[in-house]
Amino acid sequence: MCYLRKSAEQRGLLLDAGSSTMMIKSPDKHFNFLAFQRDGSIRNYRCGSSKLGIAYLQKLAELFDDTIIYEASNGFHSTIKNDDDTYLKVKDILGKEQEWFALVDSVLSELSSD
């Protein structure tokens, strides 16, 4: 987890600790890449309310077997889940850390070109 934190900070990502989550956000705080929950699960809330966010969720889901995108009607609560309706866990992201950071880098590049 320390490597994840260090790599996130090197990219200028913000670690935003709430009362029940640790969120990894873009430098401007408008894009939430992941929210780590106390139970070890992750959410991607706030991503699905933009075209880039939906693209991010689609590419993130492709990193894992048997995942789906849960699209909330308002977009805000859209996230990826396992196809058995459970949330991914921190260990899942850690297992795909390099691939995930490559995806994060591509999103950051898109955000900086807007």
Secondary structure, DSSP 8 states (H G I E B T S, - for coil): -HHHHHHHHHTT-EEEE-SSEEEEE-TTS--EEEEEETTSBEE-TTSTTSHHHHHHHHHHHHTSTTEEEE--TTSTT-EEEETTS-B-BHHHHHHTHHHHHHHHHHHHHHHHH-
